[in-house]
Amino acid sequence: MDGVIDSFVRAVAPPKGSKMVSSVRPWIVFAFCVPMVALTRATDALEVRATAMLLLNIWVRLLWPTGYYPATASQRGVHASPVTARLIAFIAEFGLYEVWAVWAGVDFWGPATYLWLMVGVGEVVSTVALFVQSEFLFLIEDTIWFIHTTYMAALSYPPRWPQLLFFGGFSLAMFAVHLPRRFKLLLSRGRSASKGKQGDSIFSVNPLFTGKGLAKIRVGANAVEFAEKAWVVPMLLGQPILVTFCYWEIHSRL
């Protein structure tokens, strides 16, 4: 599976020798997003908000790649900062998960599911993890998203089959592919140990904009590691495809 993902990420990347810093060629990003925009109902506040923020999130994070840990940016400037990317994602992902809830036919904001609370905790943990530079907190965040997708699969039963298959499959992929990668990095302290920048404890933190080393955002066209892109690129290109399908099925019920 890792080999398939890595091959896909390389296939959509700008050609070798290109001066572009983007993770994906712009025309490919455009092509993936057009169907989502086309199916967005201008009269539906959630769809307009979700589509607008997802477009901003997808374009910013794919055209100017960033990494959360260690904090890295492909260019200098506010537009290419991982802090900017995280703040945009904070809002965009709320819209995405609310669309998922509507698609699954469950309440997002009310006390019936408390999905809003789970998503809010995940977003806050991710944001704090970036600012204090804690890979352990990022692992907690990823675990929260695994629990969230598993919970969504449970909420889709009695079966709404498309929802159950998607959320169940995504949960399985998180458990079998993504989380083991994160656990491996954490327990071996691969990135921190190899660069000699972190302390001995896996619970070490080094807040941004203070001190030295990881506390400063690294900037460079090749600063963002391929392993980061191997997770971010498929996720961000997959979002407009899934949201398009969500919109289509939601509209078919009206």
N, C-alpha and C positions, 0 to 999 in steps of 0.2 A: 504493500500500500504506500509506504513512504516513497518508493521509487516512482510510482505513478504520479503522486503529488508533485514530487520534485521535477519530473519531466514536464508536467503541465505548467508549472511556474516558469520554467526556462523557456517554454514554447511561446508564452504570451509576453515575455520580457522584450524590451527594445533590443535590436540586433547588436551583436558585439561591435564595439568601436563607436557606438552612438554616444552623443554627448548628453542625451536625456538621462535624468536621474530617476525617472519614474520606474515603478516595479512592473507596470503593464503599459503597452502601447496605447496611447490615448484613443485611437479609433476602436480598439477592442472594448475599452471601458464604455465608450459611447454606445456601441452596439448592444452591450449587455443591459444598459440602462433604458434604452428607448422603449421596449415593451412595457416596463413598469410605469413610465411616464404616460404612455398612451392609454393605459387602463385606469389611471387615477381619475376618480370623479371629482370635478371641481367643486361640487356641492357637499362633499363629505370632508369635514374638518380634520378628522383623523387621517384619512388618506392623503390629503394635501400636506399636512404637517409631517407625516411619516415619510412620504416621498421626497419632500424638500430636504429634510435633514439627512435622509439616507444618501441622496445625491451628493450633498456637501461632504458627508463622511467618506463616501466611496472615492470621490474625486480628490479630496485633499490627501487622504491616506495612501492612495495608489500613485498619484502624480508626484507627491513629495513624501517618500517613505520615511517612517520613523520607527524607533524601537523604544519600548517602555523600560526594559531592563537589559543591559545598562541603557540609560537614556541616550538616544542617538537621533540625529537628524541628517537628512541628505543635503540640506542647504541651510544657510543662515537665514534668519527672518522668522517673524511670528507665524507666518503661514505654514512653515515647515517644522515647527516645534512640536515635540511629542506632547507638550502640555496643551497646545491648541488641539491636537488630534484627540486627546483624551476628553477634553471638555465638549468637543463636538460629538464624540461617540457617546458621552453620558446622556445627551438629549436624544440623539438619533436612535439609540438602542431601546430607549423607553418606547418610542413610536413603533419600532420593529416588533417588540414583544407584545405590545398592545394589539397590533395587527394579527399576530399569531393567536392571541386569545380570542379575538373576534372570529377568526377562521376556524378555531376549534370549538366555537360556540360556548365559551366559558367567560365568566366575569373577570375582568382584570383589576379594576379599582376597588371593588367591594370586599366585604368580609367573607364572602363565600370561598374564595381561593387564596387571598392575600398574595396574589402574584406581584402586585405593585411593590409590596414590602420586600419580597425575595429579590426582585430586580433592583430595587433601590439599594439594598445591602450590597449586592454584587457591584454596582456602579461606584458606590462610596469606597468599598474595599479596593477596587482597581485604581481609583483616583488617589487614595491615600498611599497605596503601594508605589505609585509613580513618584509622588512627591518625597517619600522617605526612602525610595530605592530599596525595596524589600522583595526579593524573589519569593520568600516564604509567603508573603501576603498575596502575591500574584498566583501562587499555587492554590491558596484558599479561594481566590476569585474563580479560577478555572474549575475548582471543585463545586462552587456554587452554581456555575452554569451547567455543569453535568447534572447536578440535582434538579435544576430548573427544567432541563429537557426531559429528564426522567419523569418529573412531576407532570409535565405537559402530556407525555405519553399516557400516564395514568388517567389524566383528566379527559383524554380522548376515548376512553373506554366507558360504556359499551361502544364498540368500535365505530368511529368515523375512520374508515380504513386509510385514506390518504394521510390524515393527521397522525394516526397511530403508527403507520409505517415510517413517516418522516421523523417524528420525534423519537420513536424507538430506535431507528437507524442512526440518528445523530447522536443519541445518548450512547449507543454501542461504540460509535466511532470515537467519541470523546474518551470512553473508558479503555478502549483497546489500542488507540493510536496516540491521541494527543496527551492525555494525562501521563502515560508511561514516559513520554519524552520529557515532560516537565518534572516528573519525579526523579528521573535520571539526572537531569541537570541540577536539581536541588540537592539530592543526596550525595552526588559526587562533587558538588560545588564546581562543576565543569567550567563555566564561564568566569566565575569570580576567582577560582583558584588558578586557572591558566593565565589570567591577566595580573594576578597578584595584587588586586585592588581592594578586595574585601577582607574583613576580619576572619577569625577562625570559626566563628559561630554561624550556623545557617540562619540564625535569627538577626544577624547584623543588619543595621540600617545605616544609610549615609545620605541624609536629606539633600535634595537638589538646592543649588544656589548657596550651599555652605561648604566649607572645607575644601578638600582637594579630591582628585581621582574621580570616582563615579559620581561625585556630587555635581560635576559639571557636565552639561550636555555635549556629547561628542558630535562633531559636525564633519561631514565628508561624503562624497558621492558614493563611496563604498563602505560607509560606516555601519549601515544597517546590515546585520548578518543575514545570510541566506535562510537560516533556520527560522528567523522571524518572518521573512517573506513567505516561506512555505506554509505558514499557518494563516497569515493575513490575506494573501492574494486569493486563495480559493474561497475563504470565508466572505470577503467583500464582493467578489464576482458572483458568488452563489446567492447573496442576499437579494439582488434585483430579480433574479430568476424565480426564487421562491415567493417573493412578494407579488410578482406578476401572477403566479398561479393562485396565491391567496386571494388577490383582488378578483380574479376571474371566477373563482368558486363562490366567493361572498356575493358577487353581483348576480350569479346564477340563481341564488336563493331568493332574490328580491322579486 
